[in-house]
Amino acid sequence: MVLHSLGDEYFMKEALKEARKAFEKDEVPVGAVIVCNETIIARAHNLTETLNDATAHAEMQALTAASNYLGAKYLKDCTLYVTVEPCNMCAGASYWTQISRIVYGARDEKRGFAKTGNSLLHPKTSVSKGFLEPECSGLMEEFFRSKRK
């Protein structure tokens, strides 16, 4: 397992900053960062409404940005930090990048990939869940509560 000296909490807080950007744009507040060699190489948040694109999830944006940064399609020595459990689409995309590790905050019981098990992930991808879960889920709850008013 890859451990970062700055720590998972630090990088998840960076992903939360991205989620807050999405919230401010009236996007579902999911944020992601990708880390390689203790350096953030990609930052992203949901842009589905902004781009009118159902595939513009934070993870998809971050995976593309990281691949562009590295000039490679594989992210074998990278970690994806994302505030909410990836959906099946994003988990599948992470498979193709062969990302080493995924760390997520809040579970997504309706759309999260864990409902199908880890079979959507590359066999060498490790998963850590629940990092800063109260902050991550709280932001989602606040967003959807504001929509019901």
Disulfide bonds with the S-S distance in Angstrom:
none
